[in-house]
Amino acid sequence: MTLFKNLTETQVWKSLFRHKYPDNARDQALAVLSNVFLHLHPIKVRKSGVRMSYTWCMGGITFFLFLVETITGVLLMFYYRPTVEFAFNDIKALREHVPTIMVVDDELPDGRGGDLVRELMANPRTSHVRVVFCTAAGPSRRREIAQLAPVIEKPFRVREMERALHEAAAG
């Protein structure tokens, strides 16, 4: 008991907890307004104010996104090399690496995915790359691009994509 009493009489404890336990509305308001952490929140909150449909967990979502940004920022500190001496080798590695499978959307901003696949097949360096198309085009366009590679219709399920990728990997 003396340890707790010694702890509660320290300057740090007194600076954090300036009042005794509040047992009435006036003391509750005084305790909240004089505490550096608690004063950020209102003294009283209606039950309707903490409903899920009212708050949509915005505090939790914000905290989660903060954690995601912090973790990815720390990872970038170790893996991203934005220096001149590494830039050439990094771009060279990106150009030399050729994937074995590509998932191509037929509706691209600068053209059609079918044209891109025809260019890949014409290039001897990339002619071995297997392709899986995903498209929301009509039946005539799907038949046209099905001659080039397997087609998955949008919206697709993850299982369909997994099956198509396994089939493309198998050959």
Order of alpha helices (4+ residues) and beta strands (2+ residues): alpha-alpha-alpha-alpha-alpha-alpha-beta-beta-beta-alpha-beta-alpha-beta-alpha
